[in-house]
Amino acid sequence: MGLFSFFKKTDKVGTDSAIDSKELGQSADQAGNSNSVETKLSFHPDWHVPQEQKYIFNFLANELQPLKINQLSLAAINIEVDPKTNAWNVKAFVRSSLNQAIQLGEIELLLLDKEDQQIASKSFNFAELGQIPARSARPWVFTFEKSTLATEEVPEEGWKIAFNLISLRGHQLDLDETWKKQLPEDQQEALKNIVKDLPKLGKNEVNFTGLQAKVHDDKSLVTSIFIRNGNNKAINIEQLPLEIVDANGLLVAKGSFKLDPVLSVQPNSTKPWTFIFPEELVTEEEFDLSRWSARVTQQA
């Protein structure tokens, strides 16, 4: 498969990054009474490994530390830079301490430096690794193209390759404490279901989606809006210029909202928030709110 040439006698196993198997949707097996699990070397079934390479792989596998029961782990080995493309070929062991074989799918991986700062991210199809046997360690090379890197400088010792737990948990409702206090449990659950059914966000996308709008007796327009954050980091909003457009494409309200305290939306989450346009910011007397949208404008 062209991967053997990446692994050399001079390689050493570095930092291990382990998570509970439940984070990847894998059921835990309570069989056995040992909390410490040694993982055995495993090769992809399509590999025909030369004897010399088997020696190298065995040497590296013997350096691996035991895992706790029901863990999945990525054990860093080394990074080689492709001189032609500047891509990073990241060598690692994919490890499982489960008592049963597992098959994984699309998973985003992160490269972190010794200070746990993100230096690269990319999604990989783990189906290419094949079925990972119980209590095993499978060597693999993950290629991070230049476009996925946040730096050109290869990290010092102590770097990690890790599962992106934020992306693994799925997109979630980020409900402010004030909303939690005001909304009954059934309404909170309804909001969770709405968020779950919304179209998937693109990576690093921030989206504003209308939830509810109505005109009060004082002729103000009260809107509840989903602020959707597709980033791996929280976003903080201090000032938000908003426009409301009705079902006919008519601009019906426009204003800029100063948020004090700053409104924070957690990574890979959606936060509902209410914005009230007083009568003087409502630009039309009649409009159709059977369908409507909110859009962020550029401030003058």
N, C-alpha and C positions, 0 to 999 in steps of 0.2 A: 504493500500500500504506500510505499515511499516514505514511511514514517520512521523506520528504524535508524536511518542515518542521523536523525536529530538527537538520539540518545547516545551518550558517550561515557567512557570510563570515568571521566573527570566530573560528571554530574553528581550532585548531592541533593538529598531530599531536604526541603526547607520547611516553611510554615504550613501547618495543617489548618484548614478552615472547615469546621464541622457544624452541621445543623441537625435538629431532630427530624426524623423521616416524615413526621406529620406535616412539616412545612411544605413538603412536596406532594402532599396528598397520599402518602404511602402509609398503609395500616401498620401499626406497631405489633410485633409478636412478642408476647411475654414468656414464651417458652425458654427454658433454661434459667439457671440461677446465677449466672456470671454477669457482672456489670462491665467487665473488661473483655474486649473482643479483638483477637488477632485476625488480620485480613490476609488472605492468601492471594498470590499473584494470579491474575486471570488475563488471558489474551482474547482478542476478538476472534470469533470462530473462522473468519476468512484469512486470518494472518498465518503465514508460514514463516516462523521466526528462526533465523539462523542460530546455530549453537552459540556463537560468540555473543549475539545480542541477548540470548536467554541468560547468559552469565551476567550481563550488565543489568538487565531487568531484575534478576534475582537479587543482585547486590543492592539495588535501590529499594526493592520491596522489603528487604531485611532491615532497612533503616526506619521503616514506618513505625510510629508509636501505636499502641492499641487504641481502639475507639471504645466509647461507651455503647451499650446495647441500643439498637434502633437509631443509628445515626447514618447520615450521608455526608461525605467529606470530599474536599478537593485538597490534595497535598501538592504544594508547589515544588517544582524541581528546578527549572531554569527557563530563561528567556533568550531566544536567539533572534536577532534582527536580520530580516531578508535584505541583502545588500542591493537588490534590484528594486524592490517595492517599498522598503522601509517598514513592511509589516512585521509584527512581533509574533513569532511562533512560541507559544507558551506551553511548556511541557509540564504535565501534572499526572497524578494518579487520581482516578475517580474511584472512591471507596464506598463500600456499604457494609454496615455491621448488622443488617437485618438477617433473619433466619430463612428468608425466602428470596428467590430471584426477583428482580424488578426491571421494568422497561420504562424509561423516561421519555418525555417529549421535548417541546420547545421550552428552553430555559435561558434567561438572561444571566450572564456572568459579569462580574466586576473584577478589575485589577485594582488592588489597593497597595499603596506604599507602606513603609514601616510605621507611618503616622496614621494609618487607616484613611488616608485621603484617596479619593477615587482618581485613577489615572487612565482608565479605559473601561468601556462597557460594550457588550455585544451579545445578541441572542444566538444560541446554538441549538441545533436539532439533535438532542441526545439519542434519538432513535438510531443515528448512525453508529453509535457505540455498541449497538446490539443489546441483548439482555445481559444485565449485570448479575452474576451469580451471587448467592448468599455468601456473606462474610468474605468479600473479595476486594481486590485492588486492581483496576485496569488502567494501564498507561495510555495516555492520549496526548495529542498535540492540538491545542486550540489556537487558531490563527486570528489575530486581531489586526485588521487592515489599518493603514495609516489614518483613515477617516474616523476610526473608532477610538483613536488615542487622543488624550488631552495633553500629552507631552511627547517630546522626541527623546527624552533622556530615560534610559533604562534604569529602573529603581535599584537601590542598594539592597543588601541583604535584609530580610524581614518582610519583604513584599508578600502579598497573598493573592490567590485567585479564589473568588468566593461566589456563592449563589446570591443573587439579588433578592433578598427577602421581601422587599417592598413590592416588587413585581410578582413574586410568588403568591402573596396573600390575596391578590386580586384587588380591583378597585373598590374602595370602601366609602361609606357615608361618614363625613366628618361633621358631627353635629355639635354646635356650640352649646356650652353649659346653659345659657339662657333658654335655648330651644328645648333642651332636655327637660328643664323644669316646667316649661309651659305645655309641652306636647304629651298627651297620653301615650302609653306603650304601643297601642295599636296604630296610632298615627306615625310614630317613629318607625315602626315596622313597615308601614306603607311607603314611607320615604326610602327606606333601604331597598325595597322591591323596585321602586321607580329608578333609582340610581343603577341598580343591577341591569335593568333593561335598556338603559341609554346606550347609544352607539359608542363603540370603543374609541377611546382617545388615541391620537397619534403620540409617539414618544415626544416628550417635552411640550406637548400641546396644552394650552390653557383655553378653556372654552366657557362661554356664558350662555346658559340655557334657561329660558323662561319656564317657571313653574306655575305661578298663579298671579293674576292681575285683576284688580277691581277698583271702581271709582267710589270714593266715600262721599258722604253727604256734603262735606266742605269742598267738594269738587277736586280733591287731591287724588292722584293716581297711586295706588299702593301695589307694588310689584314684589313678588318673591322670586328670586333667581338662584339657579344652581351655578356656583362657581366651581368649575371642574379643573383639577390640576393633574396633568399627566406626567409631571416631572418626578424625578427621584428625590427631590428636595422640596421642602415647604416653600411656598411663595407668600410674601407679605405685601398687602395692599394698603397704601396710605391715602391715595387719591384715585377716584374712579369716575371718569367722564362717561355717562351712559345715555343712550338713546333708546326709545321704545317705538317699535314699528308695528302697526296693526295688520290684520289679515289682508288688507288691500295694498300693503306696502306704504301706507301713509305714516309719516313721522308724527307721532302724537304727543311725545314728551321728550325733553332734553334737559340734562342737568349734570353737574359735577358734584360728587359726594366725597367729603373729607372724612376718613375713617379714623376715629380716635377713641379707644386705642386702635393700633394697626390691626387690620383683619388678616389673620394667618390661616392659610389652607394647607393642610398636611400633604405629604407626598402621596401621589397616586390615590387621591381622595376627591370627593365632591362635598362642598359646603353650601347649604342653602342660606340665603341672607335676604333681608327685606330692605327695599329702597323705596322711599316715599317721595313722589314728585308733588310739591304743593301746587295749587291752582295756577300760580304765575309761571310754572315751568311746563304746564300742559298746553300744547300748541294748537290743539283742535277741540272743538266743542262736541263733535260726534265722531265716533270711531268704532271699529269692529274688533273686539277682543276675543272672538271665537278662536282665533289663532293669532299669536303675536310673537315677537322676538325682541331680544335685548342685544344691543351691540355696543362695544366700547369704541369711543371716538378719540381722535387725536385732539389734544387740547391746543387751543390757539396760543 
